[in-house]
């Protein structure tokens, strides 16, 4: 019974860890660029569409 509960918890932890890694990677890359990334209209549409999935 407990094995069934552990699977969703592990999947959630894995997703959270991946998000933290990606956020840190973005922060490091921004520091290397010394400026904020420039988003064009297509990038904004893509991110908006992805945010609707969550």
C-alpha positions as YAML, in Angstrom:
chain: A
units: angstrom
residues:
- id: 1
  name: UNK
  ca: [0.00, 0.00, 0.00]
- id: 2
  name: UNK
  ca: [2.76, 2.45, 0.88]
- id: 3
  name: UNK
  ca: [4.54, 1.76, -2.40]
- id: 4
  name: UNK
  ca: [1.59, 3.25, -4.29]
- id: 5
  name: UNK
  ca: [1.82, 6.45, -2.26]
- id: 6
  name: UNK
  ca: [5.59, 6.75, -2.70]
- id: 7
  name: UNK
  ca: [5.48, 6.85, -6.52]
- id: 8
  name: UNK
  ca: [3.63, 10.20, -6.85]
- id: 9
  name: UNK
  ca: [5.73, 11.72, -4.07]
- id: 10
  name: UNK
  ca: [8.98, 10.69, -5.80]
- id: 11
  name: UNK
  ca: [7.72, 12.02, -9.12]
- id: 12
  name: UNK
  ca: [6.84, 15.37, -7.51]
- id: 13
  name: UNK
  ca: [10.22, 15.59, -5.82]
- id: 14
  name: UNK
  ca: [11.94, 14.80, -9.08]
- id: 15
  name: UNK
  ca: [10.04, 17.58, -10.87]
- id: 16
  name: UNK
  ca: [10.81, 20.07, -8.10]
- id: 17
  name: UNK
  ca: [14.51, 19.17, -8.18]
- id: 18
  name: UNK
  ca: [14.60, 19.58, -11.95]
- id: 19
  name: UNK
  ca: [12.95, 23.00, -11.69]
- id: 20
  name: UNK
  ca: [15.48, 24.11, -9.08]
- id: 21
  name: UNK
  ca: [18.37, 22.98, -11.29]
- id: 22
  name: UNK
  ca: [16.97, 24.80, -14.32]
- id: 23
  name: UNK
  ca: [16.36, 27.99, -12.33]
- id: 24
  name: UNK
  ca: [19.91, 27.92, -11.02]
- id: 25
  name: UNK
  ca: [21.26, 27.29, -14.51]
- id: 26
  name: UNK
  ca: [19.30, 30.28, -15.82]
- id: 27
  name: UNK
  ca: [20.63, 32.45, -13.01]
- id: 28
  name: UNK
  ca: [24.23, 31.45, -13.82]
- id: 29
  name: UNK
  ca: [23.71, 32.17, -17.52]
- id: 30
  name: UNK
  ca: [22.18, 35.58, -16.77]
- id: 31
  name: UNK
  ca: [25.22, 36.47, -14.67]
- id: 32
  name: UNK
  ca: [27.49, 35.51, -17.55]
- id: 33
  name: UNK
  ca: [25.51, 37.72, -19.94]
- id: 34
  name: UNK
  ca: [25.38, 40.71, -17.54]
- id: 35
  name: UNK
  ca: [21.89, 41.52, -18.79]
- id: 36
  name: UNK
  ca: [18.36, 40.16, -18.83]
- id: 37
  name: UNK
  ca: [17.38, 37.93, -21.74]
- id: 38
  name: UNK
  ca: [15.34, 39.60, -24.46]
- id: 39
  name: UNK
  ca: [12.06, 37.84, -25.19]
- id: 40
  name: UNK
  ca: [10.45, 38.29, -28.58]
- id: 41
  name: UNK
  ca: [6.75, 37.83, -29.34]
- id: 42
  name: UNK
  ca: [7.12, 34.14, -30.30]
- id: 43
  name: UNK
  ca: [8.96, 33.40, -27.03]
- id: 44
  name: UNK
  ca: [6.18, 35.04, -25.01]
- id: 45
  name: UNK
  ca: [3.51, 33.04, -26.85]
- id: 46
  name: UNK
  ca: [5.42, 29.80, -26.31]
- id: 47
  name: UNK
  ca: [5.84, 30.46, -22.57]
- id: 48
  name: UNK
  ca: [2.19, 31.46, -22.22]
- id: 49
  name: UNK
  ca: [1.08, 28.24, -23.87]
- id: 50
  name: UNK
  ca: [3.34, 26.16, -21.63]
- id: 51
  name: UNK
  ca: [2.11, 27.94, -18.51]
- id: 52
  name: UNK
  ca: [-1.46, 26.96, -19.37]
- id: 53
  name: UNK
  ca: [-0.47, 23.28, -19.18]
- id: 54
  name: UNK
  ca: [0.57, 23.52, -15.54]
...
